[in-house]
């Protein structure tokens, strides 16, 4: 049985927490920041937990965690 390869694009975007949930960082926080409000930029710094409808697909892309 061959080893399952990790999807490298997903590995760069998602990580698993200690409890097994999948976490990602929000987009739109790297440039063109002058027109965005301080509140919006502050919320973009935080990481979010992936919704359970997408979690299964991401878990298949990250077999080795």
CHARMM internal coordinates of N, CA and C (Angstrom, degrees):
IC EDIT
DIST 1 N 1 CA 1.4576
DIST 1 CA 1 C 1.5290
ANGL 1 N 1 CA 1 C 108.93
DIST 1 C 2 N 1.3281
ANGL 1 CA 1 C 2 N 118.80
DIHE 1 N 1 CA 1 C 2 N 123.00
DIST 2 N 2 CA 1.4668
ANGL 1 C 2 N 2 CA 119.90
DIHE 1 CA 1 C 2 N 2 CA -179.18
DIST 2 CA 2 C 1.5257
ANGL 2 N 2 CA 2 C 111.86
DIHE 1 C 2 N 2 CA 2 C -73.90
DIST 2 C 3 N 1.3146
ANGL 2 CA 2 C 3 N 114.62
DIHE 2 N 2 CA 2 C 3 N 158.56
DIST 3 N 3 CA 1.4640
ANGL 2 C 3 N 3 CA 119.89
DIHE 2 CA 2 C 3 N 3 CA 177.88
DIST 3 CA 3 C 1.5295
ANGL 3 N 3 CA 3 C 109.39
DIHE 2 C 3 N 3 CA 3 C -70.70
DIST 3 C 4 N 1.3177
ANGL 3 CA 3 C 4 N 116.01
DIHE 3 N 3 CA 3 C 4 N 150.84
DIST 4 N 4 CA 1.4647
ANGL 3 C 4 N 4 CA 120.76
DIHE 3 CA 3 C 4 N 4 CA 177.26
DIST 4 CA 4 C 1.5153
ANGL 4 N 4 CA 4 C 108.08
DIHE 3 C 4 N 4 CA 4 C -87.73
DIST 4 C 5 N 1.3122
ANGL 4 CA 4 C 5 N 116.55
DIHE 4 N 4 CA 4 C 5 N 127.58
DIST 5 N 5 CA 1.4577
ANGL 4 C 5 N 5 CA 120.51
DIHE 4 CA 4 C 5 N 5 CA -179.68
DIST 5 CA 5 C 1.5238
ANGL 5 N 5 CA 5 C 110.94
DIHE 4 C 5 N 5 CA 5 C -82.79
DIST 5 C 6 N 1.3307
ANGL 5 CA 5 C 6 N 114.89
DIHE 5 N 5 CA 5 C 6 N 143.12
DIST 6 N 6 CA 1.4556
ANGL 5 C 6 N 6 CA 121.53
DIHE 5 CA 5 C 6 N 6 CA 174.91
DIST 6 CA 6 C 1.5149
ANGL 6 N 6 CA 6 C 109.00
DIHE 5 C 6 N 6 CA 6 C -79.93
DIST 6 C 7 N 1.3265
ANGL 6 CA 6 C 7 N 116.62
DIHE 6 N 6 CA 6 C 7 N 137.88
DIST 7 N 7 CA 1.4599
ANGL 6 C 7 N 7 CA 120.94
DIHE 6 CA 6 C 7 N 7 CA 173.37
DIST 7 CA 7 C 1.5257
ANGL 7 N 7 CA 7 C 107.39
DIHE 6 C 7 N 7 CA 7 C -73.85
DIST 7 C 8 N 1.3355
ANGL 7 CA 7 C 8 N 118.14
DIHE 7 N 7 CA 7 C 8 N 113.39
DIST 8 N 8 CA 1.4634
ANGL 7 C 8 N 8 CA 122.30
DIHE 7 CA 7 C 8 N 8 CA -171.91
DIST 8 CA 8 C 1.5243
ANGL 8 N 8 CA 8 C 111.97
DIHE 7 C 8 N 8 CA 8 C -67.92
DIST 8 C 9 N 1.3189
ANGL 8 CA 8 C 9 N 117.89
DIHE 8 N 8 CA 8 C 9 N -32.10
DIST 9 N 9 CA 1.4700
ANGL 8 C 9 N 9 CA 120.45
DIHE 8 CA 8 C 9 N 9 CA 177.87
DIST 9 CA 9 C 1.5237
ANGL 9 N 9 CA 9 C 110.10
DIHE 8 C 9 N 9 CA 9 C -65.20
DIST 9 C 10 N 1.3284
ANGL 9 CA 9 C 10 N 117.06
DIHE 9 N 9 CA 9 C 10 N -41.88
DIST 10 N 10 CA 1.4603
ANGL 9 C 10 N 10 CA 121.03
DIHE 9 CA 9 C 10 N 10 CA 178.75
DIST 10 CA 10 C 1.5211
ANGL 10 N 10 CA 10 C 111.25
DIHE 9 C 10 N 10 CA 10 C -69.46
DIST 10 C 11 N 1.3260
ANGL 10 CA 10 C 11 N 117.00
DIHE 10 N 10 CA 10 C 11 N -35.74
DIST 11 N 11 CA 1.4681
ANGL 10 C 11 N 11 CA 121.13
DIHE 10 CA 10 C 11 N 11 CA -179.17
DIST 11 CA 11 C 1.5263
ANGL 11 N 11 CA 11 C 111.54
DIHE 10 C 11 N 11 CA 11 C -63.79
DIST 11 C 12 N 1.3232
ANGL 11 CA 11 C 12 N 117.00
DIHE 11 N 11 CA 11 C 12 N -30.52
DIST 12 N 12 CA 1.4624
ANGL 11 C 12 N 12 CA 121.19
DIHE 11 CA 11 C 12 N 12 CA 179.54
DIST 12 CA 12 C 1.5228
ANGL 12 N 12 CA 12 C 112.16
DIHE 11 C 12 N 12 CA 12 C -79.21
DIST 12 C 13 N 1.3243
ANGL 12 CA 12 C 13 N 117.59
DIHE 12 N 12 CA 12 C 13 N -19.52
DIST 13 N 13 CA 1.4632
ANGL 12 C 13 N 13 CA 121.15
DIHE 12 CA 12 C 13 N 13 CA -174.14
DIST 13 CA 13 C 1.5206
ANGL 13 N 13 CA 13 C 114.57
DIHE 12 C 13 N 13 CA 13 C -105.41
DIST 13 C 14 N 1.3301
ANGL 13 CA 13 C 14 N 117.23
DIHE 13 N 13 CA 13 C 14 N -25.61
DIST 14 N 14 CA 1.4554
ANGL 13 C 14 N 14 CA 121.13
DIHE 13 CA 13 C 14 N 14 CA -174.39
DIST 14 CA 14 C 1.5143
ANGL 14 N 14 CA 14 C 111.06
DIHE 13 C 14 N 14 CA 14 C -126.37
DIST 14 C 15 N 1.3440
ANGL 14 CA 14 C 15 N 115.62
DIHE 14 N 14 CA 14 C 15 N 153.61
DIST 15 N 15 CA 1.4638
ANGL 14 C 15 N 15 CA 120.90
DIHE 14 CA 14 C 15 N 15 CA 172.35
DIST 15 CA 15 C 1.5186
ANGL 15 N 15 CA 15 C 108.42
DIHE 14 C 15 N 15 CA 15 C -145.40
DIST 15 C 16 N 1.3185
ANGL 15 CA 15 C 16 N 115.51
DIHE 15 N 15 CA 15 C 16 N 157.28
DIST 16 N 16 CA 1.4608
ANGL 15 C 16 N 16 CA 120.41
DIHE 15 CA 15 C 16 N 16 CA -179.16
DIST 16 CA 16 C 1.5241
ANGL 16 N 16 CA 16 C 109.32
DIHE 15 C 16 N 16 CA 16 C -95.22
DIST 16 C 17 N 1.3306
ANGL 16 CA 16 C 17 N 115.63
DIHE 16 N 16 CA 16 C 17 N 143.38
DIST 17 N 17 CA 1.4578
ANGL 16 C 17 N 17 CA 121.17
DIHE 16 CA 16 C 17 N 17 CA 175.20
DIST 17 CA 17 C 1.5299
ANGL 17 N 17 CA 17 C 108.44
DIHE 16 C 17 N 17 CA 17 C -85.16
DIST 17 C 18 N 1.3078
ANGL 17 CA 17 C 18 N 116.49
DIHE 17 N 17 CA 17 C 18 N 177.55
DIST 18 N 18 CA 1.4598
ANGL 17 C 18 N 18 CA 120.66
DIHE 17 CA 17 C 18 N 18 CA 178.61
DIST 18 CA 18 C 1.5084
ANGL 18 N 18 CA 18 C 113.16
DIHE 17 C 18 N 18 CA 18 C -63.49
DIST 18 C 19 N 1.3368
ANGL 18 CA 18 C 19 N 116.57
DIHE 18 N 18 CA 18 C 19 N -29.18
DIST 19 N 19 CA 1.4686
ANGL 18 C 19 N 19 CA 120.42
DIHE 18 CA 18 C 19 N 19 CA 179.96
DIST 19 CA 19 C 1.5217
ANGL 19 N 19 CA 19 C 112.68
DIHE 18 C 19 N 19 CA 19 C -89.26
DIST 19 C 20 N 1.3450
ANGL 19 CA 19 C 20 N 117.76
DIHE 19 N 19 CA 19 C 20 N -1.59
DIST 20 N 20 CA 1.4567
ANGL 19 C 20 N 20 CA 120.95
DIHE 19 CA 19 C 20 N 20 CA 176.87
DIST 20 CA 20 C 1.5127
ANGL 20 N 20 CA 20 C 115.39
DIHE 19 C 20 N 20 CA 20 C 97.41
DIST 20 C 21 N 1.3465
ANGL 20 CA 20 C 21 N 117.09
DIHE 20 N 20 CA 20 C 21 N 0.25
DIST 21 N 21 CA 1.4580
ANGL 20 C 21 N 21 CA 119.45
DIHE 20 CA 20 C 21 N 21 CA 176.55
DIST 21 CA 21 C 1.5218
ANGL 21 N 21 CA 21 C 109.40
DIHE 20 C 21 N 21 CA 21 C -76.41
DIST 21 C 22 N 1.3293
ANGL 21 CA 21 C 22 N 116.64
DIHE 21 N 21 CA 21 C 22 N 158.79
DIST 22 N 22 CA 1.4654
ANGL 21 C 22 N 22 CA 121.41
DIHE 21 CA 21 C 22 N 22 CA -177.89
DIST 22 CA 22 C 1.5216
ANGL 22 N 22 CA 22 C 109.22
DIHE 21 C 22 N 22 CA 22 C -106.10
DIST 22 C 23 N 1.3305
ANGL 22 CA 22 C 23 N 115.42
DIHE 22 N 22 CA 22 C 23 N 130.84
DIST 23 N 23 CA 1.4613
ANGL 22 C 23 N 23 CA 122.58
DIHE 22 CA 22 C 23 N 23 CA -174.14
DIST 23 CA 23 C 1.5200
ANGL 23 N 23 CA 23 C 109.30
DIHE 22 C 23 N 23 CA 23 C -117.42
DIST 23 C 24 N 1.3355
ANGL 23 CA 23 C 24 N 116.35
DIHE 23 N 23 CA 23 C 24 N 145.70
DIST 24 N 24 CA 1.4648
ANGL 23 C 24 N 24 CA 121.17
DIHE 23 CA 23 C 24 N 24 CA 175.61
DIST 24 CA 24 C 1.5222
ANGL 24 N 24 CA 24 C 109.13
DIHE 23 C 24 N 24 CA 24 C -142.90
DIST 24 C 25 N 1.3221
ANGL 24 CA 24 C 25 N 115.77
DIHE 24 N 24 CA 24 C 25 N 162.49
DIST 25 N 25 CA 1.4555
ANGL 24 C 25 N 25 CA 121.53
DIHE 24 CA 24 C 25 N 25 CA 175.97
DIST 25 CA 25 C 1.5229
ANGL 25 N 25 CA 25 C 108.48
DIHE 24 C 25 N 25 CA 25 C -99.78
DIST 25 C 26 N 1.3100
ANGL 25 CA 25 C 26 N 115.94
DIHE 25 N 25 CA 25 C 26 N 146.79
DIST 26 N 26 CA 1.4628
ANGL 25 C 26 N 26 CA 120.71
DIHE 25 CA 25 C 26 N 26 CA -179.71
DIST 26 CA 26 C 1.5229
ANGL 26 N 26 CA 26 C 110.92
DIHE 25 C 26 N 26 CA 26 C -72.39
DIST 26 C 27 N 1.3173
ANGL 26 CA 26 C 27 N 115.63
DIHE 26 N 26 CA 26 C 27 N 156.27
DIST 27 N 27 CA 1.4580
ANGL 26 C 27 N 27 CA 121.52
DIHE 26 CA 26 C 27 N 27 CA 178.38
DIST 27 CA 27 C 1.5279
ANGL 27 N 27 CA 27 C 110.51
DIHE 26 C 27 N 27 CA 27 C -91.22
DIST 27 C 28 N 1.3183
ANGL 27 CA 27 C 28 N 116.59
DIHE 27 N 27 CA 27 C 28 N 179.34
DIST 28 N 28 CA 1.4709
ANGL 27 C 28 N 28 CA 125.45
DIHE 27 CA 27 C 28 N 28 CA 176.99
DIST 28 CA 28 C 1.5226
ANGL 28 N 28 CA 28 C 114.08
DIHE 27 C 28 N 28 CA 28 C 70.19
DIST 28 C 29 N 1.3323
ANGL 28 CA 28 C 29 N 117.77
DIHE 28 N 28 CA 28 C 29 N 28.01
DIST 29 N 29 CA 1.4590
ANGL 28 C 29 N 29 CA 120.10
DIHE 28 CA 28 C 29 N 29 CA -178.89
DIST 29 CA 29 C 1.5249
ANGL 29 N 29 CA 29 C 113.06
DIHE 28 C 29 N 29 CA 29 C -114.71
DIST 29 C 30 N 1.3294
ANGL 29 CA 29 C 30 N 118.02
DIHE 29 N 29 CA 29 C 30 N 9.25
DIST 30 N 30 CA 1.4631
ANGL 29 C 30 N 30 CA 119.03
DIHE 29 CA 29 C 30 N 30 CA -172.50
DIST 30 CA 30 C 1.5245
ANGL 30 N 30 CA 30 C 114.45
DIHE 29 C 30 N 30 CA 30 C -99.27
DIST 30 C 31 N 1.3238
ANGL 30 CA 30 C 31 N 118.92
DIHE 30 N 30 CA 30 C 31 N -37.08
DIST 31 N 31 CA 1.4666
ANGL 30 C 31 N 31 CA 119.78
DIHE 30 CA 30 C 31 N 31 CA 179.54
DIST 31 CA 31 C 1.5196
ANGL 31 N 31 CA 31 C 110.22
DIHE 30 C 31 N 31 CA 31 C -150.40
DIST 31 C 32 N 1.3287
ANGL 31 CA 31 C 32 N 116.53
DIHE 31 N 31 CA 31 C 32 N 175.27
DIST 32 N 32 CA 1.4716
ANGL 31 C 32 N 32 CA 124.33
DIHE 31 CA 31 C 32 N 32 CA -171.83
DIST 32 CA 32 C 1.5323
ANGL 32 N 32 CA 32 C 109.23
DIHE 31 C 32 N 32 CA 32 C 55.03
DIST 32 C 33 N 1.3172
ANGL 32 CA 32 C 33 N 115.49
DIHE 32 N 32 CA 32 C 33 N 52.74
DIST 33 N 33 CA 1.4586
ANGL 32 C 33 N 33 CA 121.34
DIHE 32 CA 32 C 33 N 33 CA -175.65
DIST 33 CA 33 C 1.5249
ANGL 33 N 33 CA 33 C 113.21
DIHE 32 C 33 N 33 CA 33 C -92.15
DIST 33 C 34 N 1.3277
ANGL 33 CA 33 C 34 N 117.87
DIHE 33 N 33 CA 33 C 34 N -12.21
DIST 34 N 34 CA 1.4685
ANGL 33 C 34 N 34 CA 120.08
DIHE 33 CA 33 C 34 N 34 CA -175.11
DIST 34 CA 34 C 1.5211
ANGL 34 N 34 CA 34 C 112.07
DIHE 33 C 34 N 34 CA 34 C -66.97
DIST 34 C 35 N 1.3166
ANGL 34 CA 34 C 35 N 117.33
DIHE 34 N 34 CA 34 C 35 N -35.21
DIST 35 N 35 CA 1.4720
ANGL 34 C 35 N 35 CA 119.74
DIHE 34 CA 34 C 35 N 35 CA -177.80
DIST 35 CA 35 C 1.5243
ANGL 35 N 35 CA 35 C 113.21
DIHE 34 C 35 N 35 CA 35 C -84.34
DIST 35 C 36 N 1.3367
ANGL 35 CA 35 C 36 N 117.19
DIHE 35 N 35 CA 35 C 36 N -9.68
DIST 36 N 36 CA 1.4598
ANGL 35 C 36 N 36 CA 120.40
DIHE 35 CA 35 C 36 N 36 CA 180.00
DIST 36 CA 36 C 1.5316
ANGL 36 N 36 CA 36 C 110.02
DIHE 35 C 36 N 36 CA 36 C -88.20
DIST 36 C 37 N 1.3106
ANGL 36 CA 36 C 37 N 115.34
DIHE 36 N 36 CA 36 C 37 N 143.22
DIST 37 N 37 CA 1.4636
ANGL 36 C 37 N 37 CA 119.57
DIHE 36 CA 36 C 37 N 37 CA -177.95
DIST 37 CA 37 C 1.5265
ANGL 37 N 37 CA 37 C 110.14
DIHE 36 C 37 N 37 CA 37 C -72.50
DIST 37 C 38 N 1.3163
ANGL 37 CA 37 C 38 N 115.21
DIHE 37 N 37 CA 37 C 38 N 159.28
DIST 38 N 38 CA 1.4668
ANGL 37 C 38 N 38 CA 120.86
DIHE 37 CA 37 C 38 N 38 CA 179.12
DIST 38 CA 38 C 1.5198
ANGL 38 N 38 CA 38 C 110.53
DIHE 37 C 38 N 38 CA 38 C -61.33
DIST 38 C 39 N 1.3279
ANGL 38 CA 38 C 39 N 116.42
DIHE 38 N 38 CA 38 C 39 N -39.68
DIST 39 N 39 CA 1.4624
ANGL 38 C 39 N 39 CA 120.85
DIHE 38 CA 38 C 39 N 39 CA 179.23
DIST 39 CA 39 C 1.5221
ANGL 39 N 39 CA 39 C 111.18
DIHE 38 C 39 N 39 CA 39 C -62.55
DIST 39 C 40 N 1.3184
ANGL 39 CA 39 C 40 N 115.94
DIHE 39 N 39 CA 39 C 40 N -41.79
DIST 40 N 40 CA 1.4679
ANGL 39 C 40 N 40 CA 120.60
DIHE 39 CA 39 C 40 N 40 CA 179.97
DIST 40 CA 40 C 1.5227
ANGL 40 N 40 CA 40 C 111.42
DIHE 39 C 40 N 40 CA 40 C -66.07
DIST 40 C 41 N 1.3417
ANGL 40 CA 40 C 41 N 116.26
DIHE 40 N 40 CA 40 C 41 N -43.35
DIST 41 N 41 CA 1.4677
ANGL 40 C 41 N 41 CA 120.40
DIHE 40 CA 40 C 41 N 41 CA 179.37
DIST 41 CA 41 C 1.5205
ANGL 41 N 41 CA 41 C 111.19
DIHE 40 C 41 N 41 CA 41 C -65.16
DIST 41 C 42 N 1.3154
ANGL 41 CA 41 C 42 N 117.21
DIHE 41 N 41 CA 41 C 42 N -36.86
DIST 42 N 42 CA 1.4597
ANGL 41 C 42 N 42 CA 121.11
DIHE 41 CA 41 C 42 N 42 CA 179.60
DIST 42 CA 42 C 1.5246
ANGL 42 N 42 CA 42 C 110.51
DIHE 41 C 42 N 42 CA 42 C -65.87
DIST 42 C 43 N 1.3227
ANGL 42 CA 42 C 43 N 117.34
DIHE 42 N 42 CA 42 C 43 N -39.65
DIST 43 N 43 CA 1.4652
ANGL 42 C 43 N 43 CA 120.16
DIHE 42 CA 42 C 43 N 43 CA 179.34
DIST 43 CA 43 C 1.5257
ANGL 43 N 43 CA 43 C 111.89
DIHE 42 C 43 N 43 CA 43 C -71.56
DIST 43 C 44 N 1.3348
ANGL 43 CA 43 C 44 N 117.65
DIHE 43 N 43 CA 43 C 44 N -25.39
DIST 44 N 44 CA 1.4668
ANGL 43 C 44 N 44 CA 121.24
DIHE 43 CA 43 C 44 N 44 CA 177.92
DIST 44 CA 44 C 1.5233
ANGL 44 N 44 CA 44 C 112.19
DIHE 43 C 44 N 44 CA 44 C -72.55
DIST 44 C 45 N 1.3249
ANGL 44 CA 44 C 45 N 117.67
DIHE 44 N 44 CA 44 C 45 N -19.43
DIST 45 N 45 CA 1.4668
ANGL 44 C 45 N 45 CA 121.06
DIHE 44 CA 44 C 45 N 45 CA 179.02
DIST 45 CA 45 C 1.5237
ANGL 45 N 45 CA 45 C 112.01
DIHE 44 C 45 N 45 CA 45 C -72.89
DIST 45 C 46 N 1.3122
ANGL 45 CA 45 C 46 N 116.77
DIHE 45 N 45 CA 45 C 46 N -25.38
DIST 46 N 46 CA 1.4566
ANGL 45 C 46 N 46 CA 120.95
DIHE 45 CA 45 C 46 N 46 CA -174.73
DIST 46 CA 46 C 1.5296
ANGL 46 N 46 CA 46 C 111.23
DIHE 45 C 46 N 46 CA 46 C -80.32
DIST 46 C 47 N 1.3277
ANGL 46 CA 46 C 47 N 115.51
DIHE 46 N 46 CA 46 C 47 N 148.36
DIST 47 N 47 CA 1.4589
ANGL 46 C 47 N 47 CA 119.33
DIHE 46 CA 46 C 47 N 47 CA 175.01
DIST 47 CA 47 C 1.5269
ANGL 47 N 47 CA 47 C 108.99
DIHE 46 C 47 N 47 CA 47 C -90.26
DIST 47 C 48 N 1.2961
ANGL 47 CA 47 C 48 N 115.54
DIHE 47 N 47 CA 47 C 48 N 155.75
DIST 48 N 48 CA 1.4620
ANGL 47 C 48 N 48 CA 121.52
DIHE 47 CA 47 C 48 N 48 CA -177.37
DIST 48 CA 48 C 1.5259
ANGL 48 N 48 CA 48 C 109.47
DIHE 47 C 48 N 48 CA 48 C -122.86
DIST 48 C 49 N 1.3179
ANGL 48 CA 48 C 49 N 115.86
DIHE 48 N 48 CA 48 C 49 N 158.80
DIST 49 N 49 CA 1.4633
ANGL 48 C 49 N 49 CA 121.72
DIHE 48 CA 48 C 49 N 49 CA 175.04
DIST 49 CA 49 C 1.5211
ANGL 49 N 49 CA 49 C 108.05
DIHE 48 C 49 N 49 CA 49 C -93.55
DIST 49 C 50 N 1.3196
ANGL 49 CA 49 C 50 N 116.24
DIHE 49 N 49 CA 49 C 50 N 135.35
DIST 50 N 50 CA 1.4607
ANGL 49 C 50 N 50 CA 122.40
DIHE 49 CA 49 C 50 N 50 CA -179.25
DIST 50 CA 50 C 1.5191
ANGL 50 N 50 CA 50 C 109.48
DIHE 49 C 50 N 50 CA 50 C -66.43
DIST 50 C 51 N 1.3294
ANGL 50 CA 50 C 51 N 116.63
DIHE 50 N 50 CA 50 C 51 N 140.49
DIST 51 N 51 CA 1.4528
ANGL 50 C 51 N 51 CA 122.50
DIHE 50 CA 50 C 51 N 51 CA 177.85
DIST 51 CA 51 C 1.5258
ANGL 51 N 51 CA 51 C 109.87
DIHE 50 C 51 N 51 CA 51 C -64.68
DIST 51 C 52 N 1.3266
ANGL 51 CA 51 C 52 N 116.23
DIHE 51 N 51 CA 51 C 52 N 148.16
DIST 52 N 52 CA 1.4719
ANGL 51 C 52 N 52 CA 120.20
DIHE 51 CA 51 C 52 N 52 CA -175.39
DIST 52 CA 52 C 1.5258
ANGL 52 N 52 CA 52 C 112.71
DIHE 51 C 52 N 52 CA 52 C -64.25
DIST 52 C 53 N 1.3451
ANGL 52 CA 52 C 53 N 117.99
DIHE 52 N 52 CA 52 C 53 N -21.65
DIST 53 N 53 CA 1.4717
ANGL 52 C 53 N 53 CA 119.82
DIHE 52 CA 52 C 53 N 53 CA 178.66
DIST 53 CA 53 C 1.5288
ANGL 53 N 53 CA 53 C 111.52
DIHE 52 C 53 N 53 CA 53 C -69.94
DIST 53 C 54 N 1.3376
ANGL 53 CA 53 C 54 N 117.36
DIHE 53 N 53 CA 53 C 54 N -27.28
DIST 54 N 54 CA 1.4647
ANGL 53 C 54 N 54 CA 121.33
DIHE 53 CA 53 C 54 N 54 CA 179.43
DIST 54 CA 54 C 1.5220
ANGL 54 N 54 CA 54 C 112.64
DIHE 53 C 54 N 54 CA 54 C -101.50
DIST 54 C 55 N 1.3114
ANGL 54 CA 54 C 55 N 117.43
DIHE 54 N 54 CA 54 C 55 N -13.50
DIST 55 N 55 CA 1.4655
ANGL 54 C 55 N 55 CA 121.26
DIHE 54 CA 54 C 55 N 55 CA -172.94
DIST 55 CA 55 C 1.5280
ANGL 55 N 55 CA 55 C 112.52
DIHE 54 C 55 N 55 CA 55 C -63.26
DIST 55 C 56 N 1.3158
ANGL 55 CA 55 C 56 N 117.98
DIHE 55 N 55 CA 55 C 56 N -37.46
DIST 56 N 56 CA 1.4581
ANGL 55 C 56 N 56 CA 120.47
DIHE 55 CA 55 C 56 N 56 CA -177.62
DIST 56 CA 56 C 1.5299
ANGL 56 N 56 CA 56 C 111.12
DIHE 55 C 56 N 56 CA 56 C -64.75
DIST 56 C 57 N 1.3266
ANGL 56 CA 56 C 57 N 116.84
DIHE 56 N 56 CA 56 C 57 N -42.59
DIST 57 N 57 CA 1.4664
ANGL 56 C 57 N 57 CA 120.98
DIHE 56 CA 56 C 57 N 57 CA -179.87
DIST 57 CA 57 C 1.5263
ANGL 57 N 57 CA 57 C 111.18
DIHE 56 C 57 N 57 CA 57 C -64.54
DIST 57 C 58 N 1.3305
ANGL 57 CA 57 C 58 N 116.35
DIHE 57 N 57 CA 57 C 58 N -39.49
DIST 58 N 58 CA 1.4607
ANGL 57 C 58 N 58 CA 120.46
DIHE 57 CA 57 C 58 N 58 CA 179.60
DIST 58 CA 58 C 1.5241
ANGL 58 N 58 CA 58 C 110.31
DIHE 57 C 58 N 58 CA 58 C -69.91
DIST 58 C 59 N 1.3241
ANGL 58 CA 58 C 59 N 116.75
DIHE 58 N 58 CA 58 C 59 N -38.19
DIST 59 N 59 CA 1.4588
ANGL 58 C 59 N 59 CA 120.51
DIHE 58 CA 58 C 59 N 59 CA 179.13
DIST 59 CA 59 C 1.5344
ANGL 59 N 59 CA 59 C 111.01
DIHE 58 C 59 N 59 CA 59 C -61.50
DIST 59 C 60 N 1.3322
ANGL 59 CA 59 C 60 N 117.73
DIHE 59 N 59 CA 59 C 60 N -34.41
DIST 60 N 60 CA 1.4581
ANGL 59 C 60 N 60 CA 121.65
DIHE 59 CA 59 C 60 N 60 CA 177.30
DIST 60 CA 60 C 1.5289
ANGL 60 N 60 CA 60 C 111.21
DIHE 59 C 60 N 60 CA 60 C -68.81
DIST 60 C 61 N 1.3376
ANGL 60 CA 60 C 61 N 116.61
DIHE 60 N 60 CA 60 C 61 N -31.27
DIST 61 N 61 CA 1.4612
ANGL 60 C 61 N 61 CA 120.36
DIHE 60 CA 60 C 61 N 61 CA 178.50
DIST 61 CA 61 C 1.5206
ANGL 61 N 61 CA 61 C 112.55
DIHE 60 C 61 N 61 CA 61 C -77.45
DIST 61 C 62 N 1.3480
ANGL 61 CA 61 C 62 N 116.56
DIHE 61 N 61 CA 61 C 62 N -20.05
DIST 62 N 62 CA 1.4644
ANGL 61 C 62 N 62 CA 121.92
DIHE 61 CA 61 C 62 N 62 CA -178.62
DIST 62 CA 62 C 1.5337
ANGL 62 N 62 CA 62 C 109.66
DIHE 61 C 62 N 62 CA 62 C -118.48
DIST 62 C 63 N 1.3241
ANGL 62 CA 62 C 63 N 118.54
DIHE 62 N 62 CA 62 C 63 N 69.05
DIST 63 N 63 CA 1.4574
ANGL 62 C 63 N 63 CA 120.00
DIHE 62 CA 62 C 63 N 63 CA -173.85
DIST 63 CA 63 C 1.5271
ANGL 63 N 63 CA 63 C 113.79
DIHE 62 C 63 N 63 CA 63 C -67.83
DIST 63 C 64 N 1.3281
ANGL 63 CA 63 C 64 N 117.59
DIHE 63 N 63 CA 63 C 64 N -27.13
DIST 64 N 64 CA 1.4692
ANGL 63 C 64 N 64 CA 120.14
DIHE 63 CA 63 C 64 N 64 CA -176.22
DIST 64 CA 64 C 1.5134
ANGL 64 N 64 CA 64 C 113.13
DIHE 63 C 64 N 64 CA 64 C -104.30
DIST 64 C 65 N 1.3110
ANGL 64 CA 64 C 65 N 116.30
DIHE 64 N 64 CA 64 C 65 N 12.49
DIST 65 N 65 CA 1.4437
ANGL 64 C 65 N 65 CA 121.85
DIHE 64 CA 64 C 65 N 65 CA 172.54
DIST 65 CA 65 C 1.4880
ANGL 65 N 65 CA 65 C 116.13
DIHE 64 C 65 N 65 CA 65 C 73.71
END
COOR INIT
IC SEED 1 N 1 CA 1 C
IC BUILD
